[in-house]
Amino acid sequence: MRLRVEFTTEPFDLDEAPAHAVVAREVVEAAELDAVDVGPFGNTAEGGADAVLTAVDALLRKTLEAGATRVTLQVNVVEEGEA
């Protein structure tokens, strides 16, 4: 099974990336995922179910430890052939 996770961390700071946002980027970039897109207002990552779920666990733990007050995420099953 393939999964896609979309997530944001808060609080936002448009002048400088907060520590929790930097940590989030580091977690998904280091994970064994097939696709990662990190942006200022939303982030996506895609891969096998085990890899995505492991990354989500690390993402939640590490961003909260780094000062995030809210992590919003959505996980979707990606159908075969869907980009």
Residue frames as a rotation matrix with the C-alpha (Angstrom) as fourth column:
MET 1
0.580 0.814 0.000 0.00
0.814 -0.580 0.000 0.00
0.000 0.000 -1.000 0.00
ARG 2
-0.558 -0.698 0.449 1.19
0.689 -0.691 -0.218 3.51
0.462 0.188 0.867 -0.83
LEU 3
0.398 0.648 -0.650 0.32
0.887 -0.452 0.092 6.52
-0.235 -0.613 -0.754 1.30
ARG 4
-0.269 -0.402 0.875 0.53
0.480 -0.844 -0.240 10.27
0.835 0.356 0.420 0.88
VAL 5
0.118 0.259 -0.959 0.75
0.961 -0.271 0.045 12.52
-0.248 -0.927 -0.281 3.94
GLU 6
-0.008 -0.059 0.998 0.05
0.371 -0.927 -0.052 16.24
0.929 0.370 0.030 3.83
PHE 7
0.309 0.073 -0.948 1.02
0.950 0.026 0.311 18.24
0.048 -0.997 -0.061 6.90
THR 8
0.210 -0.300 0.931 1.63
-0.006 -0.952 -0.306 21.65
0.978 0.059 -0.202 8.41
THR 9
-0.147 -0.274 -0.950 3.19
0.965 0.172 -0.199 22.70
0.218 -0.946 0.239 11.70
GLU 10
0.453 0.340 0.824 2.32
0.142 -0.940 0.310 25.78
0.880 -0.023 -0.475 13.71
PRO 11
0.542 0.553 -0.633 2.85
0.244 -0.824 -0.512 28.47
-0.804 0.123 -0.581 14.81
PHE 12
0.579 -0.258 0.774 3.67
0.789 -0.063 -0.611 30.08
0.206 0.964 0.167 11.49
ASP 13
0.306 -0.514 -0.802 6.45
0.148 -0.806 0.573 32.61
-0.941 -0.294 -0.171 11.06
LEU 14
0.901 0.140 0.411 6.72
0.415 -0.001 -0.910 34.12
-0.127 0.990 -0.059 7.59
ASP 15
0.752 -0.658 -0.042 9.99
-0.659 -0.745 -0.103 35.93
0.036 0.105 -0.994 8.34
GLU 16
-0.417 -0.908 -0.048 12.04
-0.880 0.416 -0.229 32.92
0.228 -0.053 -0.972 9.40
ALA 17
0.149 0.454 -0.878 11.39
-0.226 0.880 0.417 29.19
0.963 0.136 0.234 9.49
PRO 18
0.448 0.052 0.892 10.70
-0.890 -0.068 0.451 28.17
0.085 -0.996 0.016 13.09
ALA 19
-0.553 -0.764 0.334 12.67
-0.805 0.593 0.025 25.31
-0.217 -0.255 -0.942 14.61
HIS 20
-0.128 0.562 0.817 9.71
-0.153 0.802 -0.577 22.92
-0.980 -0.199 -0.017 14.37
ALA 21
0.841 0.411 -0.350 9.37
-0.373 -0.028 -0.928 23.58
-0.391 0.911 0.130 10.63
VAL 22
0.063 -0.909 -0.413 13.08
-0.972 0.037 -0.231 22.92
0.226 0.416 -0.881 10.09
VAL 23
-0.600 -0.236 0.764 12.78
-0.549 0.816 -0.179 19.68
-0.582 -0.527 -0.620 12.06
ALA 24
0.415 0.839 0.353 9.75
-0.192 0.460 -0.867 18.63
-0.889 0.292 0.352 10.00
ARG 25
0.722 -0.213 -0.659 11.69
-0.689 -0.122 -0.715 19.14
0.072 0.969 -0.235 6.78
GLU 26
-0.351 -0.934 0.067 14.67
-0.932 0.342 -0.120 17.19
0.089 -0.105 -0.990 8.14
VAL 27
-0.297 0.308 0.904 12.46
-0.397 0.821 -0.411 14.28
-0.868 -0.481 -0.121 9.21
VAL 28
0.719 0.668 0.192 10.72
-0.115 0.387 -0.915 13.83
-0.685 0.636 0.355 5.85
GLU 29
0.589 -0.566 -0.577 13.89
-0.776 -0.198 -0.599 14.38
0.225 0.801 -0.555 3.83
ALA 30
-0.480 -0.816 0.322 15.73
-0.875 0.470 -0.114 11.73
-0.058 -0.337 -0.940 5.89
ALA 31
0.100 0.615 0.782 12.89
-0.449 0.730 -0.516 9.19
-0.888 -0.299 0.349 5.67
GLU 32
-0.842 -0.372 0.392 12.81
0.099 0.607 0.789 6.45
-0.531 0.703 -0.474 3.06
LEU 33
0.222 0.963 -0.156 10.09
0.137 -0.189 -0.972 8.15
-0.965 0.194 -0.174 1.02
ASP 34
-0.062 -0.188 0.980 9.64
0.942 0.312 0.120 8.28
-0.329 0.931 0.158 -2.74
ALA 35
-0.147 0.102 0.984 8.50
0.584 -0.794 0.170 11.90
0.798 0.600 0.057 -3.02
VAL 36
-0.058 0.089 -0.994 8.79
0.906 -0.414 -0.089 14.91
-0.420 -0.906 -0.057 -0.72
ASP 37
-0.155 0.059 0.986 7.56
0.567 -0.812 0.138 18.45
0.809 0.581 0.092 -1.39
VAL 38
-0.120 0.009 -0.993 8.23
0.948 -0.295 -0.117 20.99
-0.294 -0.955 0.026 1.36
GLY 39
-0.271 0.095 0.958 6.76
0.524 -0.820 0.229 24.48
0.808 0.564 0.172 1.14
PRO 40
-0.919 -0.186 0.349 5.89
-0.130 -0.691 -0.711 27.42
0.373 -0.699 0.611 3.37
PHE 41
-0.345 0.875 0.339 2.17
-0.938 -0.322 -0.124 26.63
0.001 -0.361 0.933 3.63
GLY 42
0.728 0.586 0.357 2.04
-0.591 0.799 -0.105 22.88
-0.347 -0.134 0.928 3.26
ASN 43
-0.430 -0.900 -0.062 4.16
-0.873 0.398 0.281 19.80
-0.228 0.175 -0.958 2.84
THR 44
0.767 0.633 -0.101 3.59
-0.639 0.741 -0.208 16.44
-0.057 0.224 0.973 1.21
ALA 45
-0.504 -0.855 0.118 5.43
-0.824 0.518 0.232 13.15
-0.259 0.020 -0.966 1.30
GLU 46
0.639 0.717 -0.280 4.64
-0.770 0.594 -0.233 9.85
-0.001 0.364 0.931 -0.37
GLY 47
-0.522 -0.802 -0.289 5.89
-0.795 0.581 -0.176 6.31
0.309 0.137 -0.941 -0.13
GLY 48
-0.388 0.316 -0.866 5.20
0.172 0.948 0.269 2.83
0.906 -0.044 -0.422 1.11
ALA 49
0.609 0.781 0.135 2.87
-0.001 -0.170 0.985 2.55
0.793 -0.600 -0.103 4.09
ASP 50
0.588 -0.415 -0.694 5.56
0.806 0.368 0.463 1.50
0.063 -0.832 0.552 6.57
ALA 51
-0.493 -0.844 0.213 7.90
0.835 -0.527 -0.158 4.32
0.245 0.100 0.964 5.54
VAL 52
-0.272 0.470 0.840 5.16
0.003 -0.872 0.489 6.97
0.962 0.136 0.236 5.68
LEU 53
0.759 0.633 -0.152 3.81
0.123 0.090 0.988 5.80
0.639 -0.769 -0.009 9.04
THR 54
0.252 -0.771 -0.585 7.32
0.968 0.196 0.159 5.68
-0.008 -0.606 0.795 10.52
ALA 55
-0.661 -0.494 0.565 7.98
0.561 -0.825 -0.066 9.20
0.499 0.273 0.823 9.21
VAL 56
0.164 0.806 0.569 4.66
-0.050 -0.569 0.821 10.47
0.985 -0.163 -0.053 10.65
ASP 57
0.756 0.061 -0.652 5.55
0.601 0.331 0.728 9.08
0.260 -0.942 0.214 14.07
ALA 58
-0.227 -0.937 -0.265 8.95
0.969 -0.245 0.035 10.78
-0.098 -0.249 0.964 13.99
LEU 59
-0.496 0.111 0.861 7.41
0.371 -0.870 0.326 13.96
0.785 0.481 0.390 12.58
LEU 60
0.572 0.799 0.185 4.89
0.112 -0.300 0.947 14.26
0.812 -0.521 -0.261 15.40
ARG 61
0.663 -0.344 -0.665 7.35
0.748 0.261 0.611 13.48
-0.037 -0.902 0.431 18.18
LYS 62
-0.310 -0.950 -0.023 10.18
0.944 -0.311 0.111 15.69
-0.113 0.013 0.994 16.92
THR 63
-0.408 0.180 0.895 8.18
0.343 -0.879 0.332 18.74
0.846 0.442 0.297 15.84
LEU 64
0.734 0.678 0.021 6.29
0.197 -0.243 0.950 18.86
0.649 -0.693 -0.312 19.14
GLU 65
0.460 -0.668 -0.584 9.60
0.850 0.141 0.508 18.58
-0.257 -0.730 0.633 21.00
ALA 66
-0.565 -0.737 0.370 10.91
0.822 -0.543 0.171 21.45
0.075 0.401 0.913 18.83
GLY 67
-0.848 0.176 -0.500 8.08
0.104 -0.870 -0.482 23.79
-0.520 -0.461 0.719 19.82
ALA 68
-0.749 0.662 0.036 5.18
-0.032 -0.091 0.995 23.10
0.662 0.744 0.089 17.48
THR 69
-0.768 0.568 0.294 1.87
-0.461 -0.173 -0.870 23.90
-0.444 -0.804 0.395 19.15
ARG 70
0.432 0.881 0.192 -0.18
-0.417 0.384 -0.824 22.22
-0.800 0.276 0.534 16.42
VAL 71
-0.845 -0.527 -0.086 0.53
-0.334 0.397 0.855 19.66
-0.416 0.751 -0.512 13.74
THR 72
0.298 0.950 -0.093 -2.20
-0.610 0.115 -0.784 19.17
-0.734 0.290 0.614 11.18
LEU 73
-0.777 -0.603 -0.181 -1.97
-0.524 0.460 0.716 16.16
-0.349 0.651 -0.674 8.92
GLN 74
0.505 0.860 -0.077 -3.95
-0.725 0.374 -0.579 14.11
-0.469 0.348 0.812 6.50
VAL 75
-0.664 -0.671 0.330 -3.02
-0.397 0.690 0.604 10.65
-0.633 0.271 -0.725 5.27
ASN 76
0.445 0.788 -0.426 -4.46
-0.800 0.135 -0.585 9.24
-0.403 0.601 0.690 2.03
VAL 77
0.082 -0.317 0.945 -4.13
0.304 0.911 0.280 5.92
-0.949 0.265 0.171 0.31
VAL 78
-0.192 -0.241 -0.951 -2.63
-0.800 -0.523 0.294 6.44
-0.569 0.817 -0.093 -3.14
GLU 79
0.746 0.518 0.417 -4.18
-0.147 0.740 -0.657 4.29
-0.649 0.429 0.628 -5.83
GLU 80
-0.124 -0.787 0.604 -1.87
0.576 0.439 0.689 2.54
-0.808 0.434 0.399 -8.26
GLY 81
-0.223 -0.060 0.973 -1.02
0.957 -0.205 0.206 4.81
0.187 0.977 0.103 -11.17
GLU 82
0.850 0.522 0.069 -2.04
0.489 -0.831 0.263 7.97
0.195 -0.190 -0.962 -9.29
ALA 83
-0.122 -0.936 0.329 0.57
0.644 -0.327 -0.692 10.69
0.755 0.128 0.643 -9.25
